[in-house]
Amino acid sequence: MTINEDQTQDHKLSENNSSEQGQTNKGFRIGCMIFCLAITVLFLWIWHHQSQFNDNYRKASFHMNNGEPEQAIMSYQKAIKNKKRTIFFKNAPTAYNNLGDAYLKAGQYELAISTFKDVIKIAPTMSEGYINLATVYLQKNEPSNAREICLHALQIFPDAALLHFNLACAYSLSDEPEKSLNSLIQAVDLDPELKNYAEQEEALKHIVPTLP
């Protein structure tokens, strides 16, 4: 093999290496473009559904303030549906809680109960789910269920004034005035304004005068 032949062989190897490197760089660039495109699509998807969640949440709040729970229910349902399509659903227990409140205001007790139970599952560290679930049972005149919920929740939230308040209502409806008074005392100690609510609450009107 002559020197010229060696030089030709080296040139061909260099060309092959350059070609392979070019293909590798091209594949890398395509991969980066696909990744960036996927991130952009994901961002737009999340942004769209988060915007829809915000819009429907505001509409639902407007309907609740206007005393229109049926319309609020539909808007909250739409808001939750859109929130489920984002990656931040765990941050929306308040939407479920408000939906349960709308069901309660509309007199749809069973749906309110199931929704507040969902709130407890989604946000077990949030006392509102327990408070509102007990409230539904009280409005259904099921004091034993309300009492059970309150006693369980108070082990987790001992300083939740409204749990003590609902427990006082449950004891009163179960004809246990002494226990009702003790629970009401604890509620008022934690939140003095609850005394005013107790004076308007049918189940507690006769208990309030015995407060120390």
PyMOL commands that set and color helices and strands:
alter all, ss='L'
color gray80, all
select helices_A, chain A and resi 3-65+69-83+89-91+93-105+109-122+128-139+143-154+161-173+177-190+194-200+208-210
alter helices_A, ss='H'
color red, helices_A
deselect
rebuild
show_as cartoon
